[in-house]
Amino acid sequence: TKERIKAMKSVRVSNVPTMCSEVDILGVFSSFGEIVSVNSSHEAKTPFLEYHIQFANDEDAIEAVSNMHMTEFLGRILTCTIFE
């Protein structure tokens, strides 16, 4: 439904090491709720990835940011923000 789609929120996860896979991201972030999609991007001049993780609802996205922002993951400190 349109309401369900509108309620979905994405989390931008920055400073992710390039050795990280989508499976790694799903393994960590799926503990906060249902993930609808995961997309990654990589700037050629930087040694890290950025992921956009779309959750089924905004509460799960907010919980993921609250728990994962500024935490260490595979040797790097993650930056997590809500991305609409």
Salt bridges, closest charged atoms under 4 A:
GLU34 OE1 - ARG4 NH2 3.77
GLU50 OE2 - ARG12 NE 3.66
GLU50 OE2 - HIS52 NE2 3.16
GLU84 OE1 - LYS9 NZ 3.34
